[in-house]
Amino acid sequence: MSKNQVLEVHCLGLEIGRLSMDEDAHKSFFQYNPEFLKSGEHPQLFPLIFKRIPQTQVFSQFFNDSFRGLPSMIADSLPDAFGNTVFKTWLESKNKDMKYISPLEQLAYVANRGMGALEYQPAKSLPDSKQIEFQEIVEVLKLVLQNKSNAKGTKLNSKALLNIFKIGSSAGGLRPKILISEHKKNASIIPGDLAIDNKYNHYLVKLNLEDNLLFPKELIEFSYYQTAIQCGITMMSSKLIDSKHFATQRFDRQNGKKIHTLSASGISGWDYKDPEISSYEQLFKLASYLKIPYIEIEELYRRMIFNLVFCNHDDHLKNHAFVYDEKQSAWHLSPAYDITYSLNPELNFTQISRALSINEKRIHIMLKDVLSIAETYTIKKAKRIIEEIQDSIVVWEKNAMEIDIKKSSIKALKKGFKRLL
């Protein structure tokens, strides 16, 4: 796309505004649709970054690896590391000479298939594919992630890659994943870009490509999910597919509708890779600014303690999100996601810095540090929450054993767990 290309930004069935970009000048531009502003609808759709004014707004602060020049709320729609790998491989399968694609053109491919409710027009049209073959997808992704770009045969052709691109490039994060929809009555599975209606449950599936019998990431994440909900943490219903792929229902697809969803990084404009602003204090400030109910503030505290106790160091600002209530034009804490053991248990380590600091500390976090946040935000039963989550270590161990995680693996994981009381 040229620098003069303009994309329409749609959300909840409305054209919200228009987006353009001049990469040479390191500037992006957004202008609200005057009719949308005039309607007065959804006054809190973008509570930060975009001003509700008719004039064109110019942004130069987002030209970095995290936002790629786009306003942070829009950048939330871009694929992360895994999605970009799939995207690049698919484009190269179509055109070997293609070296670069602009963020705007990437959004045109995302179109209406992105996470959350933001959509982009004009869209790049892509043919439908109604087939889901997990084993074929796994085999193709193994080739992609091993950088076997010269592999011959049918497994790495444009058609096979297209299917994975459409259902895998929108999901964020580093690990291989796809989006699927499962029919509620007959359990048939279709690609996740075909339907949003209430006949289906919509899943994000993290694929097991490694066959790591000692530390199976997907099983470990499932054991964390089981434990977290038993600790009073809100998560979407999850399950294992073929006893090895971790599938979790999408909270941005509910009751046949798209839910407007933004990460903490996207809604605030904070770069999740910047340690200067990556802290739980910032996250709590944002939650308070959004006026989420006290019970959700308390749950955010519970999630913080869970991540600390169970050695989830990768709890950065893109791994926390908020969902929009379109009827009330209000924001709420999203269900928790990406809660799992984040280190490599096969390596020896003594000090690992956390993505989000607590009381200006990323290591050696003590009881007094987490209680300082409890005091600031009037968490009424902070010590009880800490005690409940620490006591759930034995619950996690039981959950892990029931899904056949090896005893030696459980022992290795527990070495990283932390006790505060």
Secondary structure, DSSP 8 states (H G I E B T S, - for coil): --TT-EEEEEETTEEEEEEEEETTTTEEEEEE-HHHHHHT--TTSS-SSS-S-SS-EEE-TT-STTTTTS-HHHHTTS--HHHHHHHHHHHHHH-TT-----HHHHHHHHTT-SSSSEEEES-----------HHHHHHHHHHHHTT-TT--SSTTSHHHHHHHHHHHSSS-SSS-EEEEEEETTT--EEETTS--STTEEEEEEE---S--SSS-HHHHHHHHHHHHHHTT--B--EEEETTTEEEEE-TTEETTEE--EEEHHHHH---TT-TTT-BHHHHHHHHHHTT--HHHHHHHHHHHHHHHHTT-----GGG-EEEEETTTTEEEE--B---S--S-TTS--S----SSBBTTBSSS--HHHHHHHHHHTT-TTHHHHHHHHHHTHHHHHHHHHHTT--HHHHHHHHTT-----
